[in-house]
């Protein structure tokens, strides 16, 4: 029983103990083991659970060794607290030295030990756990050290201040005094954790040790302490920051190793966040200026990458006095990596300039910060003419976001010529970046000034088989933006052929993603438009000679019935689609809701047909997981969130005033055309097509069920009570007639079979 409990079928105990850091489950499990008599243990031929653990730790199979480490808590429970301290923990301490090259086992060991304090007898015996973690924190492999440090931090949170000072801090000081660099590299984050909770005397010692090791002869130690100095500065008293650690930050900026010097950027940034503007001018500006001109491009790159954070720390006046010039130099840097990092930050830099300008301006008529137009926009023009393609791509990924900031006139006068030239002359990647973010431009200047150029680019990208398929996939975002601002006539004339090509694309992911915008288009233009325009072409896919293209018809129906981009309904709200209608006493709304109810009832009766039941049943019996569209869309879905009304199926009271409501049109289409198409595809010779038909039918059924739930709610029943009573007999008659017709159809099918 002991062997099965620890390593066999009763792994539930392992699950329990891993979740427990002390309490009833721990006590109950230990009592269970105590109640086992020696005869039970003897029957198993095992005298000590530790022997089983040792045997598995020495197994040649790495998976067995890892599994044994993961069951370490179970072994500790099988032993008592004293044996865990005196036998298991010494063995683990030796194990860290004997398997120093087995990183995965050591990492798992460090992860398990975070739960071990209750198993050794509580906080008073915590040293036995800390000693093992101290050895793991000295291992050369970085991932093992990080896991050990993480466990040490969590254990420190369980200690009170007195235990921390007397049991934990001495261990950390011991690590800082180690001869081997790895222990020293693990100590700075632990010193930072201890500092706020210890006495003034210990704090002074921590500051001394931190300062000393920041100047260590080993670059690895200096780099480790420099990387954590920013966190230490956040908890440091302002007095000691100015007296003791600002000089240290200057020392880092002059280090002979560029890997250490680049850390000075973050250090200076954290220092600046603690000081006043006058103190930043006096103590930090010179350091940042020197780093921005450093001989190593990696250091300059770090300054460029953090330029917006530095801008926040510098504030309004120092940014305009010093930082704009520093930024100009970085954009004109000789290294393309530095220019690329600078280009990615340029829009955010302008936004922060405008925010501080608005907060400090006195002239209410002065809308845009003059610094943006006079000093920053020429830098955008410089980057636009850069010879390095990576720099131009970086600029194109952000440049359209500056349009709302510049406003209508400046966008047309200054930015539009740059964007138009980039669309006509640059690489496909630059074009994709601009096209994907076109809504930023359209929302400011409209479509007229850029429509022809954009349309030509979309045509080129769609028709160019050499273009990257992700570019073609992301074009659906642009097509949706243009359609939203141009109307159905423009879509039919210019965009419909392009959209049709995306639905017919040679790459499966493009065909899978293209139907995403179909519900949005129909929500905006109406089902009457769709029936005479785009849906006619979609039904043709059901007859395509290649089964992978017959999928497209099913993808489109899936999106119409259950839009991926539909805003999620509040779970507590039972009325998913009709909530906004029932609060108003309007005869038109009653008529509309009755129409929906009848359509939904007709649709529900469709599911009584034999072929529908058989198809759904066959699909439910399959073990094939559903194909998640998010695997193919990647970040495309996120592009739709801004500027789109994604409440597609829900009906608002103002929607009832128009004749073409999405939900009503969908139900009419489902009752008619959907089932005709699905029936044909359910008889498809390819089983995968039949399976997808079953999934589509289940989506339609889910919609029916949700609507029926809405209509069964007390609020809807009360709202429609009069109409329900007056039309009850007529509805029953219609139902019977409909059922008779459907039975005849079923009999006819069977006779033909």
Buried (B, 14 or more C-beta within 10 A) or exposed (E): BBBEBBBEEBBEBBEBBBEBBEEEBBEEBBEEBEEBEEEEBEEBEBEBBBEBBBEBBEEEEEEBBBBBBBBBBBBBBBBBBEBBBEEBBEBBBEBBEEBBEBBBBBBBBBBBBBBBBBBBBEBEBBBBBBBBBBBBBBBEBEEBBBBBBBBBBBBBEBBEEEBBBEBBBEBBBEBBEBEEBBBBBBBBBBBBBBBEBBEEEBBEBBBEBBBEBBEBEEBBBBBBBBBBBBBBBEEBEEEBBBEBBBEBBBBBBEBEBBBBBBBBBBBBBBBBBBBEBEBBBEBBBBBBBBBBEBEBBBBBBBBBBBBBBBBBBBBBEBBBEBBBEBBBBBBEBEBBBBBBBBBBBBBBBBBBBBEBBEEEBEEEEEEBBEBBBEBBBEBBEBBBEBEBBBBBBBBBBBBBBBBBBBEEEBBBEBBBEBBBEBBEEBEBBBBBBBBBBBBBBBBBBBBEBBBEBBBEBBBEBBEEEEBBBBBBBBBBBBBBBBBBBBEBEBBBEBBBEBBBBBBBBEBBBBBBBBBBBBBBBBBBBBBEBBBEBBBEBBBBBBEBEEBEBBBBBBBBBBBBBBBBBBBEBEEEEBBBBBBBBBEEEEEEBBEBBBBBBBBBBBBBBBBEBEBBEEBBEBBEEEEEEEEEBEEBBEEBBEBBEEEBEBBBBBBEBEBBEEEBBBBBBBBBBBBEBBBEBBBBBBEBEBEEBBBBBBBBBBBBBEBBEBBBBBBEBEBBEEBBEEBBEEBEEEBEEBBEEEEEEBEEEBEEEEEEE
